[in-house]
Amino acid sequence: MWELVILKALMAMVNNRSPLDLCDSESIAKIREHQGLEDFLKLCFSREKSDRPTAATLLSNSIFEKI
């Protein structure tokens, strides 16, 4: 099951789309309940390497402060 989801996400990225575009409205609403999560995911899904932060930078994101 998860393999299909991963493949769909990868295909979206290959076609210059964000995997978030594949989410239904309920899933997007749940993502938006968590402050900063949508922006964090958009950073992770940046197609251009120069636009995508390093793993170390991502791990210092504020969404991880409460973990």
Residue pairs with C-beta under 8 A, 6 or more apart in sequence:
8 19
8 22
9 19
9 22
12 18
12 19
12 21
12 22
13 19
13 45
13 47
16 47
18 42
18 45
19 41
19 45
20 28
20 31
20 38
20 41
20 42
20 45
23 31
28 38
31 37
31 38
31 41
32 38
34 63
35 63
36 61
36 62
36 63
37 63
40 58
40 61
40 63
43 52
43 53
43 58
43 61
44 52
44 58
46 52
